[in-house]
Amino acid sequence: MHELSICSAIAQTAMDHAGGRAVRRVRLRVGHFRQVVPDTLTYCWDLQTRGGPLDGCALDVEHVPAVVVCRTCGASTGLTHPILVCGACQSREVDLVSGEEFLIESIDVAEEVS
């Protein structure tokens, strides 16, 4: 369950950037190919933050689908499997345009230092 170590790193990053202020919400963008289970990540976040300085801080996880654009026919295809192929013409000449993200999009903090 690598999600627990991921949550630990996210929590540390949030606290580092909060400057002593209470953190209310952390928003993540997680790509389909990142091999992170959103429900497990949320569960681990609760374990990681309960009783500590981030207790009560919400974690919002946005799932980013994997999408390729074909260099042969120009089609855009959503992927469910890690096979980079155009859904329209079956060409393997594609560019992955989303699905590998793992990004803290925002950290909402209180206005005053607690």
Sequence and secondary structure as in RCSB ss.txt:
>XXXX:A:sequence
MHELSICSAIAQTAMDHAGGRAVRRVRLRVGHFRQVVPDTLTYCWDLQTRGGPLDGCALDVEHVPAVVVCRTCGA
STGLTHPILVCGACQSREVDLVSGEEFLIESIDVAEEVS
>XXXX:A:secstr
 THHHHHHHHHHHHHHHHTTEEEEEEEEEEEGGG   HHHHHHHHHHHHTTSTTTT EEEEEEE EEEEETTT  
EEEESSS    TTT  S EEEEES  EEEEEEEEEEEE 
